[in-house]
Amino acid sequence: MIPQLHPEILAFPPLNQALTDPNGLLAFGGDLSLKRLVNAYTHGIFPWFNEGDPIMWWSPDPRAIIPVEDIKVNRTLRKVLNRQTFTVTLNRDFTRVLELCAHAPFRKEGTWITPQMKAAYIALHQQGYAHSIEVWQENELVGGLYGVAINGFFSGESMFYKRSNASKVALLSLAKLLKEIKVTFIDCQILNPFLQEMGAVEISRQAFVELKETAINKVIAHDFWQQRTLM
């Protein structure tokens, strides 16, 4: 039986109680308050549910990550980088990135980025926990991603693109940013073909938790996630 979270209690069940089918379902209910979301991501738990469903909380095993040293750059992408086609920024337009991720044309089965989720992640951003990478071409926002960071631990949530390779450039920029503080991975949560093409691998939940703890305990400068141009 899946535990239901109490509205006034922030604690989650132990991760090893998550179901194997569906993989990683840990609990349902609760809310998307700032404190609960920060607590969830601190423990490697994330919400994922469709509109009209109860809030569902996940900790899959295995877990998808991209080791930043192993991120893949194919020949086409390298040519794009060499041409300097794009400008990349950090936290310049979080809300717009969120909107474009929610309505990306490749999402043929709808989106889990509901109005409730949007409000929650905007609140996280305003408090310095959620961040966006924007990819621009001649002042048009053509790609990007967003996720949640607890110190050096970055859990990617979603991405979008309007131009070929734009989301790949965003991911590469994030990897470069994390390497600056010696964080070794990007949390991708669940593997998909795009992430696998970029170098994502699956590791056990226990191995993920150990990596997460190292990243969370990184002491980083207070202005590390401040708005700026990355490329």
C-alpha positions in Angstrom: 0.0 0.0 0.0 1.3 3.4 -1.0 1.7 5.8 2.0 -0.3 9.0 2.0 1.6 12.1 3.2 0.0 14.1 6.0 -0.6 17.8 5.0 1.2 19.0 8.1 4.1 16.5 8.2 7.0 17.0 5.8 8.7 13.6 6.4 8.8 11.0 3.6 8.9 7.2 3.9 12.4 5.6 3.7 13.5 5.4 0.1 13.7 1.6 0.2 10.0 1.4 0.6 9.4 2.8 -2.9 7.6 0.4 -5.3 9.3 -1.5 -8.0 6.1 -1.3 -10.2 5.6 1.4 -11.0 9.3 1.9 -10.4 10.1 4.4 -7.6 6.6 5.4 -6.5 7.2 6.2 -2.8 4.1 8.1 -1.6 1.2 10.3 -2.6 -0.6 13.4 -1.3 0.8 16.2 0.7 1.3 19.5 -1.1 3.9 21.4 -3.3 4.9 23.8 -0.6 8.4 25.3 -0.6 9.4 23.4 2.5 8.1 20.0 1.3 9.7 20.4 -2.1 13.1 21.4 -0.6 12.9 18.4 1.7 12.0 16.1 -1.1 14.9 17.1 -3.4 17.3 17.0 -0.4 16.4 13.3 -0.1 16.5 12.7 -3.9 12.7 12.6 -4.2 10.7 14.4 -6.9 7.0 14.9 -7.7 5.6 13.7 -11.0 1.9 13.4 -11.7 -0.7 14.3 -14.3 -3.4 17.0 -14.0 -6.3 15.7 -12.0 -4.2 13.0 -10.2 -3.0 13.2 -6.6 0.5 14.5 -6.1 2.8 11.4 -6.5 6.4 11.3 -5.2 9.2 9.2 -6.7 12.6 7.7 -6.0 13.3 5.3 -8.9 15.9 2.5 -8.8 17.9 2.6 -11.0 18.4 6.4 -11.3 19.5 8.2 -14.5 22.5 10.6 -14.2 24.9 12.2 -16.6 28.5 12.1 -15.4 29.7 15.5 -16.5 33.1 14.2 -17.6 31.4 11.7 -19.9 28.8 14.0 -21.6 28.8 13.3 -25.3 29.4 15.9 -28.0 28.9 14.5 -31.5 30.4 16.0 -34.7 27.3 18.0 -35.5 27.1 19.5 -32.0 30.7 20.3 -32.0 30.3 22.2 -35.3 27.4 24.2 -33.7 29.6 25.1 -30.8 32.5 26.1 -33.0 30.2 28.4 -35.0 29.1 30.1 -31.8 25.5 30.1 -33.1 23.9 30.5 -29.6 24.3 32.7 -26.5 23.7 30.9 -23.2 22.5 32.5 -20.0 21.7 31.4 -16.5 18.4 32.4 -14.8 17.7 35.2 -17.2 14.1 34.1 -17.9 13.1 31.2 -15.7 9.3 31.6 -16.1 9.5 31.6 -19.9 11.7 28.5 -19.9 9.1 26.8 -17.6 6.3 27.7 -20.0 8.1 26.5 -23.1 9.0 23.3 -21.4 5.4 22.7 -20.6 4.2 23.3 -24.1 7.2 21.8 -26.1 5.8 20.5 -29.4 7.4 17.0 -28.9 5.2 16.4 -25.9 2.5 14.5 -27.8 0.9 13.0 -24.6 0.4 16.2 -22.7 2.5 17.7 -19.9 3.0 17.1 -16.2 3.9 20.8 -15.8 0.5 21.8 -14.7 -0.4 25.3 -13.4 0.0 23.9 -9.8 3.5 22.7 -10.7 4.4 25.9 -12.4 3.5 28.0 -9.4 5.5 25.7 -7.1 8.6 25.9 -9.2 8.4 29.6 -9.7 8.3 29.9 -5.9 11.4 27.6 -5.7 13.1 29.9 -8.2 12.2 33.0 -6.3 13.8 31.5 -3.2 17.0 30.5 -5.0 16.3 26.7 -5.4 15.2 26.4 -9.0 17.3 27.6 -11.9 17.1 27.8 -15.7 19.6 27.7 -18.5 18.5 29.7 -21.6 19.8 29.3 -25.1 19.3 32.4 -27.4 19.7 33.0 -31.1 19.5 36.7 -32.1 17.5 37.6 -28.9 15.0 34.7 -29.4 14.8 32.1 -26.7 15.3 28.9 -28.7 16.2 26.3 -26.1 16.7 25.7 -22.4 16.2 23.6 -19.3 15.3 24.0 -15.7 15.8 22.1 -12.5 16.2 22.2 -8.8 19.6 22.8 -7.0 20.4 22.1 -3.4 23.9 23.6 -3.1 25.8 21.6 -5.8 23.2 18.9 -6.4 21.2 19.7 -9.6 18.2 17.6 -10.4 17.0 18.3 -14.0 13.3 18.6 -14.5 12.6 19.4 -18.2 14.0 21.0 -21.3 12.8 22.3 -24.7 14.2 23.4 -28.0 13.0 25.4 -31.0 16.3 25.0 -33.0 18.3 21.9 -33.6 20.8 21.2 -30.8 19.6 24.1 -28.6 18.7 21.8 -25.7 22.0 19.9 -26.1 23.8 23.2 -25.8 21.9 24.0 -22.6 22.8 20.6 -21.1 26.5 21.1 -22.0 26.5 24.5 -20.4 25.0 23.1 -17.2 27.7 20.3 -17.2 30.4 22.9 -17.6 28.9 25.0 -14.8 28.8 22.1 -12.4 32.4 21.1 -13.2 33.5 24.5 -11.9 32.5 23.4 -8.4 33.7 19.9 -8.9 30.3 18.3 -9.0 30.5 15.1 -11.0 27.0 14.5 -12.3 23.6 15.9 -13.4 20.6 14.1 -11.9 18.3 13.2 -14.9 15.8 11.1 -12.8 14.6 8.8 -15.5 16.4 7.6 -18.6 15.1 8.4 -22.1 16.7 8.1 -25.6 17.7 11.8 -25.7 19.5 11.7 -22.4 21.2 8.4 -23.3 22.5 10.0 -26.5 24.0 12.7 -24.3 25.8 10.2 -22.1 23.2 9.4 -19.4 23.6 6.1 -17.6 21.6 4.3 -14.9 23.0 3.6 -11.5 21.5 2.1 -8.3 19.5 4.2 -5.9 22.2 3.7 -3.3 25.0 4.8 -5.6 22.9 7.9 -6.5 22.2 8.8 -2.9 25.9 8.7 -2.2 26.7 11.0 -5.1 23.8 13.3 -4.1 25.1 13.7 -0.6 28.5 14.6 -1.8 27.1 17.3 -4.1 24.6 18.7 -1.5 27.5 19.1 0.9 29.5 21.2 -1.5 30.2 24.7 -0.2 29.5 27.0 -3.0 29.7 30.8 -3.4 26.5 32.6 -2.5 26.4 34.1 -6.0 27.1 30.9 -7.9 23.6 30.6 -9.3 23.2 34.3 -10.0 21.9 35.5 -13.3 24.7 35.8 -15.9 25.9 34.9 -19.4 27.6 31.5 -19.6 28.5 31.4 -23.3 
